[in-house]
Amino acid sequence: MDDKTIFLRKLLFWVNDNVGNGDGTQHIRTIWQDDPEMAEHLVNSWNRYIGECCGVTNENPECTNWPTQQLALIRFLFSLDDNNLQVFINHIMANGRFW
């Protein structure tokens, strides 16, 4: 299997394991733990995407459901610059499961 296939498989499992129902901000803080200022900036971006994806404030239970979290993750990943995308990819490669 090539590196892209391995990464995509790990990404799929990581998303299924970590971004389901709930709040994705704890994962951002974990991934960017070495850069707390960037982590907080990205948490604010994440919360904005969640709000946009569910159409209301984050206090609404619908904001933590799987489809909203999944859509927010896609928008979040597309917003990352090259450096932060590489941080995310490195985290998935180091911490994602293959099976």
Buried (B, 14 or more C-beta within 10 A) or exposed (E): EEEEEEBEBBBEBBBEEBBEEEBBBEBBBEBBEEEEEBBBBBBEBBBBBBBEBBEEEBEBEEBBBEEBBBBBBEBBEEBBEEEBEEBBBEBBBEEBEEE
